[in-house]
Amino acid sequence: MTKKEKPNKPPKSPINNKLLRFTGIATEMLGAILLGLWIGGLLDDYWATETPYFTVLFMLLGVAASIWSLMRNLKHFK
């Protein structure tokens, strides 16, 4: 029996790998903030508040969650 030869794959570029990591982190941060804005907007509409308290609160929670996630991800980044 002969082994099947695997086609030569180009080595992964460290630049592309870092770029993908940072793009993923940025997307995660944006998603957390937008999710907070969306949930806050829904709650403000549900309770018909005159001032968007829930929108501001949940947006700030999204910012805090994104910063926490950034710190956690940067710990594993070399």
C-alpha positions as CSV (number, residue, x, y, z in Angstrom):
1,M,0.0,0.0,0.0
2,T,1.2,3.5,-0.8
3,K,0.4,6.6,1.1
4,K,-1.6,9.2,-0.7
5,E,0.4,12.3,-1.2
6,K,-1.1,15.4,0.2
7,P,-0.9,18.5,-1.9
8,N,1.5,21.1,-0.6
9,K,-0.4,23.8,1.2
10,P,1.2,27.2,1.6
11,P,2.0,28.0,5.2
12,K,-0.4,30.2,7.0
13,S,0.9,33.8,7.0
14,P,1.1,35.2,10.5
15,I,0.0,38.6,9.2
16,N,-3.3,37.1,7.9
17,N,-3.8,35.2,11.1
18,K,-3.4,38.3,13.2
19,L,-5.6,40.3,10.8
20,L,-8.4,37.7,11.1
21,R,-8.1,37.7,14.9
22,F,-8.4,41.5,15.2
23,T,-11.3,41.5,12.7
24,G,-13.1,38.9,14.8
25,I,-12.5,40.9,17.9
26,A,-13.8,44.1,16.3
27,T,-16.9,42.3,15.0
28,E,-17.6,40.9,18.4
29,M,-17.3,44.3,20.0
30,L,-19.6,45.9,17.4
31,G,-22.1,43.0,17.9
32,A,-22.2,43.4,21.7
33,I,-22.8,47.2,21.4
34,L,-25.4,46.9,18.7
35,L,-27.2,44.1,20.7
36,G,-27.3,46.4,23.7
37,L,-28.7,49.2,21.6
38,W,-31.4,46.9,20.2
39,I,-32.4,45.4,23.5
40,G,-32.5,48.9,25.1
41,G,-34.6,50.3,22.3
42,L,-37.1,47.4,22.6
43,L,-37.4,48.0,26.4
44,D,-37.8,51.7,25.9
45,D,-40.6,51.1,23.4
46,Y,-42.2,48.5,25.6
47,W,-42.4,50.8,28.6
48,A,-42.8,54.0,26.5
49,T,-40.2,55.9,28.4
50,E,-39.7,59.6,27.4
51,T,-36.0,59.4,27.9
52,P,-34.1,56.4,26.5
53,Y,-32.8,55.1,29.8
54,F,-32.8,51.5,28.8
55,T,-31.0,52.2,25.5
56,V,-28.2,54.1,27.3
57,L,-28.0,51.5,30.0
58,F,-27.8,48.5,27.7
59,M,-25.4,50.3,25.3
60,L,-23.1,50.9,28.2
61,L,-23.4,47.2,29.2
62,G,-22.5,46.3,25.6
63,V,-19.5,48.5,25.8
64,A,-18.4,47.0,29.1
65,A,-18.9,43.5,27.7
66,S,-16.9,44.3,24.6
67,I,-14.0,45.7,26.7
68,W,-14.1,42.6,28.9
69,S,-14.1,40.4,25.9
70,L,-11.2,42.4,24.4
71,M,-9.1,42.0,27.5
72,R,-9.8,38.3,27.6
73,N,-8.9,37.9,23.9
74,L,-5.7,39.9,24.2
75,K,-4.5,37.7,27.1
76,H,-4.3,34.8,24.6
77,F,-2.7,36.9,21.8
78,K,1.0,36.8,21.3
